[in-house]
C-alpha cells in the first residue's frame, strides 16, 4: 500500500452556547482566547481592533469571524477578551475586538475548522455549536 492513514490528535473541541447568536459568537471568541492564553481575565484591556466579515450563512460567519480574530491575534500578539458588535446579521458582521497585548500564547491554534460546526437553536431556545480548532 503506497500510503497509510495514521491517527493524530491535533484538535481541540469547544462546545459553545448563548441566549442569542451575538452571545454565542462572544462566548466562542472568549473560549478560543482562553485556549490561546489561560489567564485572559488577568490581562488589562488596552486595545481594540475592528473586524468585518461576510459569509454565506451563520455557521460560516462564526468560523470566519473566529479565523479573522485568530489571524489578528497571531499577527499582533494580542488576545481578545470581549467583542462589541456594531453590525450583526445572519451573514455579516462588523465588530470591535477588545483585548490586550501578550508576550506569548499558552497554546498555538493553527486554525478554526468547519468540522462539526453547525450554529443552531436548540429545543430550549438557546443557540449552540461545536467548534474544532486545529492545534
N, C-alpha and C positions, 0 to 999 in steps of 0.2 A: 504494500500500500504506500503511495507516494506522500501521504500526509496523515497526521494523527491529531485528533482533537484532544486537547489537554485541558482539564478543568482548571479554572483560575478564579480565585475570589478577590476581585479587584473592584467590587462595587459596594456601595453603602445605600441602604434603603431608608427612606424617611416617609412616614405616614403623616399627612398634614390635614387639618380641618379648620373650618372657620364658619362663623354665622352667615357670612356673605362672601362673594368672590374676592372683594378687596381684602377682607381679613384673611382669607385663605392664602392669597399672594403674599401678604405681610408676614404671616407665620412661616410660609415656605422660605422667604428671604432670611428670617431670623434663624430658622433651622439650619439652612445652608451656612450662614455666618457662624453659628455655634460649632459647626464641624471644622470650619477654617480656623477658628480661634475660640477655644473653650471658655475663656473668661471675658466674653464680649460685654457683660454687664459692668465690668470694672473700667472699661475704656471711656474716656471723656469724649462727648460728642464735640467734634471740632471741624467737621466738613460736610459739604453737601455736593452731590453730583446729580446732574439731570440725565434721565434716560427716556427715550421714546421708542416704542416697539409697536409694530403692526404684524398681525399673524392671521392665518385663515380661520382659526377657531380658538376657543378659550383655553383648551389644553396646550395648544402650540404657543399661545400667548404667554402662559405661565413658564413653559420651558424656555422660550426665547427671552423673557424678562429675566429669569434667573441666569441664563447664559450671558446676557449683557452685563448684569451686576457682577458675575464672576469674572468676566474679562476685565472690567474696570478695577475690581479688587486686586487682581493679579498684576495688572499694568502699573497701578499707582500705589500698591502695597497698602490697601485700605480694607477695612472690614465694616460692613453696613449693618447697623443695629436696628434700623427702622426705615420706614418709607412713607412719604406723603404723596398721595395720588392727586395730580392736578386734573387729569382726564382719565376716565376708565370706562371702557365698553367691553363687549364680548370679544372684540377683535383688535382693539388698540388701546394703548395707554401712554400717558406721559407722567413721569414720576420724579420725585426728588428723593434720592437715596441719602440717608443720614448716617454718618459713621465717624470713624477715626482712623488715623494712620496706625500702622503696626510694623514693628521691626521684622516680625516673622509670623508665619502661619503654623498652627499645630498639626494640620493635616493638609495635604495637597489634593484639591479636587481638580481633576483634568477636564471634566465636562458634565453637563446635565443631560441625561438621556431621555428619550421619549418612551423607553421601555417601561411598561406598567403605568405610565401617566394616563390618567383619564379623569379630568375635572368633572365632577358630577354632584348633584344634590341627592342626598340620601333620604330614606323614608322619614327621618326626624326633621328634615328641612335644612340640615347642615350641609355645607359644601365640603368635599373631601377629594383627596387624590393620594396616590402613592408616587413617590419620586425616587429615581435611582440615579445616584451620582457615580461617575467613573472616577475611582481614586487611584 
